[in-house]
Amino acid sequence: MFRKFHIQMTIFSTFITSTILVLMAIACLFISEKGTRDNIYTSFRDNASSCIAHLENQTLISHQWIQKTENSYGLHIDIRDNGNPLFFQKLNPDAEVSDAMEKAAEISRDTQGLDLTTTGNMITKTAYFKMAPYYAATALIPKKQGTLSVIILYPLDSLNRQLATQRFFFAGAVLAAIAALGVFSWFFTRKMILPLAESQRKQTQFIAAASHELRSPLAVILSGISALKKAEAEEQPRFLSLIEKEGTRMSRLVNDMLSLANADNHSWTMFPSSCELDTLLLDTYEKYDSLMAKKHLRFHINLPASSLSPCICDPGRISQVLGILLDNAISYVPEGGTVCLSLEETESNFRISVSDNGPGIPDEAKKTIFQRFYRASDSRNDKSHFGLGLCIAKEIIVLHKGSIAVTDAPESGALFLIRLPK
């Protein structure tokens, strides 16, 4: 499912970004081509104006000047003295250019209002226009002996080649950019989808584990009810006690799951206040001292000799975290073991630790011990734990902007270290 979604997201992302890129490239190309055309046209007008100005000031027209000007500026120049073409031009006939000259004269007369056959002008008249595939300029220059008519053409072949080359490079750059965007979109959407895939995987595992955990007490309750219907009066209290015990166990599991759901939805209620952590740990110690003794465990508490700064936290939630850690110690540390509850203050945080000299936690399990429904392999049959406690503890500490980690204790057991910021 996610592979198909990945491909669809890649195509969609590439299409959207490529469309934007193409539109921007077209806009840039349009501006660039317009600038190129304007520059070429301006250059043509300047060159044509220079030629006309030169002809105005000359009484003799050199064939060498005409040839040099045409070669230098890429122009075709047709000059007629009182309607008669120059001898030089008669020696170099070009049918295509001649037809273009006649067409330019017609356009100049019909659209620009400048008739090159008019005589008796007192001032020079000029016209500039575009005539595919040329830029054209026409002029009537008055002379003492009559009138000089001039037609100047600039072929647009070089401009069209320049624009074609420019479009080719633009298209190549756009195609290369689209290919790069496709590759980028593939990895980018993959990075976006990975958390979704991981979330779905964890959700599937969570549902499977929750179903497994709920199936056991439900089966016991249903079988107890079935047996209760058939049992004698003196046997019914035993079945009722069993049903109550499993119902309490199921209620605890449901409450834990609701706590995690609230944490996921960021709707977990917190009541932060100024708290004396040493007093909180003493209360926790007194609450669990009898439970430790019942399990034949030695329970110690280490508190700083000097007074501590108050900690802004939710005392109830921190007590819940300590209860989870101490419940785990009671369950996993064998009889005769030691459990130690400690507190210290540093410049930046408070450090609460729960350590024991039990079997410890393997290194490979340290990375997954805070995952939901995780339990050590040797504790799978312990029905008092569902593998949610440490996950809930971590969520609570994260809400306090702190951290919780597990390491090896000095006496080969486990040490859980909680850091709460000041």
C-alpha positions, 0 to 999 in steps of 0.5 A, spaced: 500 500 500 505 504 501 509 503 495 503 505 491 502 511 495 509 513 495 509 512 487 503 516 487 506 522 491 512 522 487 508 523 481 504 528 484 510 532 487 514 532 481 508 534 477 506 540 481 513 542 482 515 541 474 509 545 472 511 551 476 518 550 474 515 550 466 511 556 467 517 560 471 521 558 465 516 560 460 516 567 463 523 567 463 524 565 456 519 570 454 522 576 458 529 573 455 527 573 448 523 580 448 529 583 451 533 579 445 529 582 440 528 589 443 536 589 443 537 587 436 531 592 433 535 597 437 541 595 434 538 595 427 535 602 428 542 605 430 546 602 425 540 604 419 540 611 422 548 611 422 547 609 414 542 614 413 546 620 416 552 618 412 548 618 406 545 625 408 552 628 409 555 625 402 555 627 395 559 621 393 557 614 395 563 609 395 561 602 393 567 600 398 563 604 403 556 600 401 560 593 401 563 594 408 557 597 411 553 591 409 558 586 411 559 589 418 552 590 420 549 584 416 545 589 412 542 589 405 542 596 402 538 599 396 540 606 394 536 609 388 538 616 385 532 619 383 529 612 382 535 609 378 539 604 382 546 605 383 551 601 378 554 597 384 547 594 385 546 592 378 553 588 378 550 584 384 543 582 383 539 577 388 532 576 386 530 574 393 533 580 396 530 584 390 523 582 391 524 583 399 526 591 397 520 591 393 515 589 398 519 593 403 517 599 398 510 597 398 509 597 406 513 603 407 508 607 402 502 603 404 502 602 412 508 608 414 506 613 409 513 614 406 512 613 398 520 612 396 518 615 389 516 622 391 520 628 389 521 635 392 522 633 399 525 639 403 527 634 409 529 627 410 524 622 412 525 615 415 520 609 417 522 603 421 518 597 421 518 589 421 517 585 415 518 578 416 523 575 415 527 582 416 527 589 420 526 594 415 528 602 414 526 606 409 528 613 407 528 619 402 534 624 403 533 630 399 539 632 395 541 638 390 540 634 384 534 630 386 532 625 391 536 619 394 531 613 396 534 608 401 531 601 403 535 598 408 534 590 410 536 586 416 535 579 415 532 575 422 536 569 420 541 570 426 536 572 431 532 566 429 538 562 430 539 565 437 532 564 439 532 557 437 539 556 441 536 559 447 530 555 447 534 549 446 538 550 452 532 552 456 528 546 454 534 542 456 535 545 463 528 544 464 528 537 463 534 536 467 531 540 472 524 536 472 529 529 472 532 532 478 525 534 481 523 527 480 529 524 484 528 529 489 521 527 490 522 520 490 527 520 496 523 526 499 516 523 499 519 516 501 522 520 507 515 523 509 512 516 508 517 512 512 514 515 519 507 513 516 509 506 515 512 506 521 506 509 525 502 504 522 506 498 523 506 500 531 499 501 531 498 494 528 503 491 533 499 495 538 492 492 536 495 485 536 498 486 543 492 489 546 488 484 543 492 478 545 492 481 552 485 482 553 483 475 550 486 472 556 482 475 562 476 475 557 477 468 556 478 467 564 472 471 566 467 468 561 470 461 563 469 463 570 461 465 569 460 459 565 463 455 571 459 459 576 452 457 573 454 450 574 457 451 581 455 449 588 453 455 593 460 454 597 464 454 590 461 460 587 465 465 592 472 462 589 469 463 582 467 470 583 473 472 586 477 470 580 472 474 575 473 480 580 481 479 579 481 478 572 476 484 571 481 488 575 486 486 571 483 488 564 481 495 567 488 496 569 490 494 562 484 499 559 486 505 563 494 504 561 491 504 554 487 510 555 493 514 558 497 512 552 492 514 547 491 521 551 499 522 550 498 521 543 493 526 542 497 531 547 490 531 551 494 528 557 492 533 563 498 535 567 498 539 574 505 542 574 506 546 581 512 547 585 514 540 588 520 538 594 522 532 590 526 529 597 519 529 600 516 526 594 521 521 594 520 520 602 513 519 601 514 514 595 519 510 599 514 509 605 509 507 601 513 501 598 517 499 604 512 494 606 511 491 599 519 491 598 519 487 605 514 482 603 518 480 597 524 480 602 528 485 598 532 491 601 530 498 600 534 504 600 533 511 599 539 516 598 537 524 599 542 530 598 544 532 605 543 540 603 536 543 601 534 542 594 531 547 590 524 546 588 522 543 582 516 545 577 513 538 575 506 534 576 507 531 583 502 526 581 505 524 575 512 523 577 509 519 583 506 515 578 513 514 574 516 512 580 511 507 582 512 504 575 519 503 576 519 500 583 513 495 581 518 493 576 523 492 581 519 488 585 517 483 580 524 482 577 529 482 582 529 476 586 528 475 593 534 478 597 536 483 592 537 490 593 533 496 590 535 503 591 532 510 590 536 516 589 536 523 588 541 529 586 541 536 584 546 539 578 546 546 575 541 544 570 537 538 572 534 534 578 536 526 577 532 521 580 535 514 579 532 507 581 537 501 581 537 494 583 542 488 583 537 484 579 538 480 573 539 486 569 537 488 562 541 485 556 544 491 551 539 489 545 533 490 550 535 497 552 533 500 545 526 497 545 524 497 553 520 503 552 516 501 547 509 499 548 507 492 550 515 490 551 516 485 556 523 481 557 522 474 555 522 471 562 517 475 564 511 473 559 508 469 564 507 475 569 500 477 568 501 483 573 505 487 567 502 488 560 509 492 558 506 499 558 508 501 564 515 504 562 512 507 555 507 511 560 513 513 564 517 515 558 511 519 556 510 523 562 517 524 563 517 527 556 511 531 557 516 534 563 521 536 558 526 531 561 529 524 559 529 517 562 534 512 560 536 505 562 543 503 564 547 497 567 547 498 575 554 498 578 552 491 582 550 488 575 543 490 575 539 495 572 539 503 573 533 507 571 535 515 570 530 520 570 532 527 568 528 533 570 530 540 568 530 546 573 
